């Protein structure tokens, strides 16, 4: 799957980056996944970014201020990662 098909406003340089799946639970992340760091009622998904990376995430979506590459991991800033996860999942599981 290509970023351009799920993130239409993404920078042109990033449109053809491929990913294999999406996840919001760092324990379930696999190699090549996008990890959505979502803030919940009891904890914040940003606390689990390092674990998601160790499990193979290559793209992190969060409300952090940083956006860009860091140690070969692409960080995408979103004001609402939960909504972006929902939109992305609806396109993947449309069938």
C-alpha positions in Angstrom: 0.0 0.0 0.0 1.2 3.5 -0.8 1.0 6.5 1.4 -0.5 8.6 -1.4 -3.6 6.4 -1.4 -4.3 7.0 2.2 -2.8 10.4 2.9 -3.8 12.5 -0.1 -2.2 15.7 1.4 1.2 14.1 2.2 4.3 15.8 0.9 5.0 14.8 -2.8 8.4 13.3 -1.7 6.6 10.8 0.5 3.7 9.7 -1.7 5.4 6.5 -2.9 6.4 5.1 0.4 5.1 1.7 0.9 3.6 0.2 4.1 2.2 -3.2 5.0 -0.5 -2.5 7.6 -1.7 -0.2 10.3 -1.9 -0.6 14.1 -2.6 1.3 17.2 -1.4 -1.4 19.6 2.4 -1.4 19.8 2.3 -5.2 20.8 0.7 -6.0 17.4 2.9 -4.0 15.2 4.7 -5.9 12.5 7.6 -5.0 10.1 6.6 -2.2 7.7 3.5 -1.1 9.6 2.2 2.4 10.4 1.8 2.9 14.2 -0.9 5.4 15.2 -0.1 6.8 18.7 -3.5 7.6 20.1 -4.2 9.3 23.3 -6.7 7.4 25.5 -8.4 8.0 28.8 -5.7 6.3 30.9 -2.6 6.5 28.8 -1.1 8.1 25.8 0.0 6.1 22.8 3.1 8.2 22.4 4.5 6.3 25.4 4.6 3.2 23.2 6.3 4.7 20.1 9.7 3.1 20.9 8.1 -0.3 21.4 6.3 0.0 18.1 9.6 0.8 16.4 11.3 -2.1 18.0 8.5 -4.3 16.6 9.0 -3.1 13.1 7.0 0.1 12.6 8.4 2.3 9.9 5.9 5.1 10.1 4.6 6.8 13.3 1.5 9.0 13.3 1.1 11.1 16.4 0.3 14.6 17.6 4.0 15.3 18.4 5.5 18.5 17.0 8.2 16.7 15.1 7.6 15.6 11.5 10.1 14.0 9.2 12.6 11.2 9.2 14.5 10.3 12.3 16.7 7.1 12.3 15.0 5.8 9.1 11.5 6.1 10.8 9.0 8.5 9.2 7.1 10.6 11.7 3.8 12.2 10.5 2.2 14.9 12.6 -1.6 14.8 12.9 -3.8 17.0 15.0 -6.1 14.0 15.3 -4.4 10.6 15.0 -7.5 8.8 16.0 -9.5 10.3 13.2 -6.7 9.6 10.7 -6.6 6.0 11.9 -10.3 5.7 11.3 -10.1 7.2 7.8 -7.1 5.0 6.9 -8.8 1.8 8.2 -12.0 2.5 6.4 -10.0 2.7 3.1 -8.1 -0.5 3.8 -11.0 -2.6 5.0 -13.5 -1.1 2.5 -14.4 -4.4 1.0 
